[in-house]
Amino acid sequence: MFTVAIPQLYAGPSGAKGAYNRQEVGLARAFAALGCRAVAVYPVTEGAPPPPEALAPNAQAVCLPAGRLGTHALYKSWQPLLGYGVDAVHVMGDTSLGVPGLEAFCRKNGIFFYSQLGAVASESQNPALRAAMDLLARRNLAVYRRTPTYAKTPAVAAALEQRGVPCAGVLPVGLDTAVLPAPLSRAEARQRLGLDPAGKYLLFVGRIDAYKCPLDLAPVLAALPGWQAVVIGTGALDAELDGALAAAGAAGRCRRILRLPNEQVQAYYAACDVFLNLNPKEIFGMSLLEAMYAGCPPVARPGPGPAFVIEDGVSGLLADTPEELAAAVQRAAAMPALGAAAAARVRAHFLWTASAKTVLRMLAGHGLDLAGVTLDG
């Protein structure tokens, strides 16, 4: 059976076992549903690796020993890939330090290597660290120039071309519907959550950290008299956000929830009138996709991800300043077709199955034997 490995080269918390909505897991399930065997690979930098985790028939997550440098995973050995009979490796490596070593291993052992990138340069806020990482990332660009390389957004595709990397196409991130409950109606969700059936609710889901620009919620909410806000997330700016809301006279209209089980987060997507994304550099935005999937119309700053996902005026609205964002929230709430169009767009273009099919067609075009794999439909 044709086997694809999807290694995580990030050593931060998002890839740990039990973390919500791991991209490698969603893609592995999609490959398996199309007739492949799929192995999502995660680094373990302390202690012994846990046993493999079954994800679906013919899909599993395995953990391998690794070192780390900052958030970069440096695997002790890629030899276990041979034991799993891996035919191709799907790498979401971006600027990760482990990319050249993995590509060299694949080249030596006849494993097809290709990439799906969300960034081509460091996003560190430290100028010295960013310059050093960009210098090291030149090794990755050399790999990407000689292997098939997809971009997660059109903005990344343009950045690749500027750096002399032929882009195989735009291959977006997808939602893993296996972790999403069936969407509720707005009335059902509000009853479950104890929200006012006739209220107007604005939803923000994400880290309360500087890169997400959560403090801009305060002037947006201040410009929306009669609206309530729900903020789900925590981070370094928790106190600053509370202070900004109080200074804007909007603290009494904001429900702050630091952590919440996924099922309840999904209920808030269904319950609220508008979803707000404030990050002007959002690479993609999984919470944005989830909100749209649930039929909650989005208002977002036009970062690379939102500008790609949202058809402005059709499946959401794009705006920039707090004043413009507040006006867009009002417009979105008055456009009943927006939520249905948002849900339809995600189902048509941003589920992992669509991306997996694109990849399998590319692999077949390179002469790999995909007997038993579904390529049509």
N, C-alpha and C positions, 0 to 999 in steps of 0.2 A: 504493500500500500504506500502511495506517495506520501512522504513525511516532510512537514515544514516545522522548523524550530523558530521560535520568536523570543530571542534573549532580551532581557532587561539590562541595560548598561548603566542604569541610574541606581545609586546606592542609598537614596533617601527613603523616607518612610512610605511614599505612595505605592511602591511596588511590593511591600511586605505582605505576607499571607494575612488574609483578613481585611486588607485595604479594599475600599469600595471602588468598583468600576475600573479595574485594572485593564488597560487597553490590550495588553498581550492576551489576557483571558478572553475578552470579547472576540478578538480576531481568531484565536484558537478554536473557539466554539463555531465560528462561521466557517473556517476551513473544514472542520470535522463534519459539519452538516452538509458540505458539498462533496464528501467522499474521501477526504484526506485523513491522515493521522496528523495531529498537531501537538506540539510540545512547547508550552510557555516556560521559559527558563529564568529563574530569579537568583540573585546573589545572596549568599549568607556570609556575612563578614565576621560573625562571632558565634562560637559554639558549633555544634554538629548540625548539618542540614536536616530538616524534618523529612518525613516520608513524602513521596509524591502525592499530589492532590488530584483526585478525579474531577474533571470539569464537565464532561459530557462523554457519551460513547466516542472512543477514539481521540479524546482530548484530555490532556493532563498538564498540571503544573509541577515542575521539578525545581529543586533548589540545589545549587552547586557552591562549593567553597570559593570565596573571593576575598581579595584585599580591597582596600578603598583609598582613594585620595580625594578628600572632600566628599562630594556626592558622586564621584566617578567610581564605578565598579570595575575592578581589575581581577578577572577570574583566574584561579590558580591553573586551570587547564580546560581546554575545550574538547579534550579527548572523549568525554561522555557522549558528545553528539554522535560519534561513530557508533556507539553502542545502541543508540536509539534509531539507527538507520536513517539519519537525516539526509534528505535530498536537496533541500533548499533552506536558506536562512533569511528570515525577514527581519531587518534591523531598523529600529527606530533610534539610531545612535546620535543624530545631530552632531554636536561637537565633542562627544564622549571620547575619552582617551583610549578606550578599549577597542575602538573600531579598526585600526590598522592591524592589530594582532589577530582579531577574529577573521578579517578578510584574508589574511595570509594563511591562516589555518584552513579556511574553506578552499582557497585556491590549491593548496597542497593536497587536499583530500577529495577533490572533485565534488565539492558541495557548492551549489549555485548560490551566490551572494547578491542580494539587492537591498535597497534601502527605501525608507519612507521618512522624510525629514520634516520637522516642524520649525527648525531654525538652522542657520548656517554660520552664526557668529555668537559669541558669548553675550549673555544678557546680564552679566554681573554689574552691580552698581559701583563696584570698586574699579576705577580706571586702570590701575596697574594690573590687577588680576584679569580684567577684561582683555587688556593688550596681550598679556602672557598666554591666556587661553586661546585667543584668536591666532596667535603665532603657532601654537601647538595644533590648532584645528586645521592648519594647512595640510597636515598629513592626511586628515580625513578627506579634504577636497580632492587630493590625488586619488584616493580610493573611489570616491564618487564619480570621478571623471571616467574611470574605466569599468564601472559596473552600472547596471540599471538603477536609476535613482528617481524616486517619486517625491513630489512635494505635497504637504498636507493642505496647502492653500496656494492660490495664484500668486500671492506676495512672495512666498518662499520659492516658487517656480521662477519668478523674475530674478530673485537674488541668486539662485543657482546659475542661471544663464549669464548674469553679470560676472560671475566668478569662473566662467568657462566650463561649467558642468552641464552637459546635455541632460535636460529633464525629460524623463519618460512620460510625464503627465501629472495631473493633479489627482492624488489618491487621498481623499479626506478621511479623517478620523470618523468612526462610527459609534453608534450606541449599541450596547449589549442588552438586547431586550430580555435576556434571561434574568437580569437583576431588577427589571422594572415591573411593578404590578400593573394590572389593567387600569387604565386611566379612569378616574372618577368624574362624575359630573360636578360642576361648580357647587350646586346645591348640596350634593352628598358630601363633598369635601368640607364645606363650611360647617355643616352640621357635625361632622366628625371632629373638627378642630375647635368648635365653639366660636366661630367667627360670625359677625353680623351678616345675616343673609342679604341685607340691602347696602352693606358698606362698600367702600372703594379701597382696594388693597394693592399696594405696591410691594414687590418681592425682590430681595437681594440675597443671593446665596454665594458664599465664597469666603476666602481668607480675609480677615480684617487686618491686612498688611498694606504697606504703602503702594505696592505695584498694582493692587486692585482698586486703588483710589476710593476707599469707602467713605472718607470724610466728605466727599462731594454729595453724598446722600443728604446731608443736612440742608444745604440750600435748595436742593431739588424738592425735598419734602416741605420745606418752608413755603415754596411757591405753589404748593398743592393743597390749599385749604379744604378740609373735609375728608382728605385721604388719610389712611392708616398705612404704615409700613411694617413689613415683617423682615427682619434681618437674621439669617441663619449662618453662623460662622463665628470664629474667634481668631485672635491674632495679636500682634504687637501693638496695634492701635485701638484696642478695646476701650481704654479709658479716654483716649482722644475722641473717638467717635461719640461716646456718651456725652462728653463735654461739648462737642460741636452741635449735637442735637439739642442739648439744653440751651446753648447760646442762641440757637435759631428759634427757640420756643416750640420745638417739635418733639421733645422727649416724650411727652405724654401720648403721642400718636405713633410711637414706634415700639413694636414688640421685639425684644432682643432675645434670641435663642442661640446659645453658644454651640451646643451639640444636639443632634437629633438622629434617631434611627432613620435609615433610608426610606422606609415605607411612609413615615410621616413627612419627610421632605417632599416626596412625590405627591402627597396629599396637598401640601401647600402650593405646589405648582398648579394643581387643578383648581385650587380655591381662589387664587389671586387673579386680579384683573390684568396686571401688567408685570412682566419680569424686567429688571433693570440690570444692565451690565455696564460698569463704569470704567473698566480698564482700557485705555486707548491703545495698548500694545497686546491685547489678548491674542494669543497664538491660535487658539481654537475656541475653547469654552465648553466643557462637557455639561455644566449646569445650564448653559444656554440651549444646548441641544435637548436636554431633558425637559426644560420648560416648554420648548416648542412642541416636543412630542406629546406633552400633556395638554396642548392647546392653549397655553398661556402666551399671549402675544408679547414679543420682546421689544424693548427699546434699548439701544446700545450705542456706545461710541464706535466709530468705524475703524476698529482695529483689524488686523489681517484676517482673523477668524470671523468675527461678526459681519464684516463687509462681504465675505464670501458666502456665509451661511444664509444671511438675511437678504431677501429681495426687497429693497427699500420701498415701502409703500404697498407691498403685496403680502409678505409673510412677516413683517415687522417694520420698525422704523429706526433709522440711524440719525443721531444728533450728537452734538459736541459739548457746548457749554451747559452749566446747570440750568440756565434759563431755557435753552433749547430742549434740553432733556425733559424738563417739566412740561413744556408745551407738547412735546411728542407723547408723553405719558397720557395727557388729556386726549390727544387725537387717537391714540391707540385704543383707549377705552371706548371711544365713540365709533370704532370700526368693527362691527360684529364679525365680519368675514376674516379678520386678521388671524385670529386664533386657529380657525380651521385650516387656513392656508399654511400657517406655521407647522401644524402637525403633518399636513400632507407633504410639505417639502422635506421634512426629516425622514418620513417613511419612504419617500422616493429616492433620496440621495444620500442619507447619512446614517444608514445602518451598516454594520460590519459586513453583512453578506454581499452588498454591492461592491465594496472594496476587495473582498476576497475573490470574487469572480473576475474582477479586472486583473488581479495578480495572476490568477490561474491561466487566463488567456495569454498573458505575457509569457509565462513559463512554457506553455505549449508552443508558442511562437519561437522559443529558443530551443525547441527540440526535446524537451524533457518528456518522459513517458508518464502521462496522466491517466492511464487506463483506470476506469472505474470512477473517475472524478466528473462531477456535473459541471459543465461549462455553459450550458444554455439555460434560458428561462430566468 
